[in-house]
Amino acid sequence: MRLKHRPWGDEFVKAHPELIKNRYTLEDSDFLDFLKRDNLELEIGVGRGDFIINKAKKHPEVNYLGIEKSMMALAITGKKIGEEHLENLLLVNIDVSYLFERLPDAIFNRIYLNFSDPWPKKRQHKRRLTYPSYLEAYFRLLKSGGEVIFKTDNDVLFADSKEYFASSKFSVISIDEDYQLAMDDEETEYEHKFRALGVKIKRLVARKD
Ligand SMILES: C[S@@+](CC[C@H](N)C(=O)[O-])C[C@H]1O[C@@H](n2cnc3c(N)ncnc32)[C@H](O)[C@@H]1O
């Protein structure tokens, strides 16, 4: 997501270290304590935050960690939350590949990948968030029985991702090529846009047995 850089974004992020962490604040005790909580779920690439904010509001018993490399996207997400303090939500402004080594094994129940960038050129495939090297990292980070839930509008990314998952240590437990939003799911900004255009949403769920 390319968003124009605005000075208010920097100011907002600096003013809210209790909500938005970055590569320099990963040793903060509130971040380290958050990782020790029970019932942790992770979203990678939160964008403008609708999914993770709505999840956090509806499920106060679940703790949500949201990762996003775009500072402006996180500033917009933070603004949406407003004055309400969601005690079960923490965001990190970082490329997730720099975060993996800081995260302990087997801490998450679920990892959400929502409308991840498709990176269409072959030389870019290794940047896809479903690429085998990423799936290996997710397998380590998930508890036994934990799931990766992947939604996309993109047919090529979905077809390739099915192969990545099939060759991984995960068990693929569901594949839906025309996914209708489930009662316990939340719509993302991209999902909203593509559904309005009549694009079929694809969804795959894979489990660490
Ligand atoms: C196409 S947007 C989708 C945003 C949102 N999930 C949605 O469905 O509306 C993909 C988002 O993932 C973020 N992203 C992509 N690769 C990332 C990475 N390696 N680490 C952190 N964020 C990433 C991008 O900055 C962008 O905001």
The ligand as an ORCA input file, in Angstrom:
! r2SCAN-3c Opt
* xyz 0 1
  C      -2.724     -4.915     -0.598
  S      -2.567     -4.253      0.991
  C      -3.917     -5.022      1.907
  C      -4.223     -4.278      3.180
  C      -5.305     -4.921      4.062
  N      -4.854     -6.178      4.597
  C      -6.607     -5.100      3.311
  O      -6.966     -6.257      3.025
  O      -7.279     -4.107      3.044
  C      -1.160     -5.158      1.626
  C      -0.571     -4.525      2.876
  O       0.443     -5.365      3.394
  C       1.557     -4.556      3.760
  N       2.743     -5.437      3.670
  C       3.153     -6.083      2.554
  N       4.271     -6.781      2.797
  C       4.560     -6.587      4.121
  C       5.607     -7.035      4.966
  N       6.585     -7.827      4.499
  N       5.611     -6.645      6.257
  C       4.630     -5.813      6.722
  N       3.619     -5.350      5.955
  C       3.575     -5.730      4.676
  C       1.557     -3.420      2.760
  O       2.237     -2.267      3.229
  C       0.077     -3.168      2.597
  O      -0.425     -2.223      3.527
*
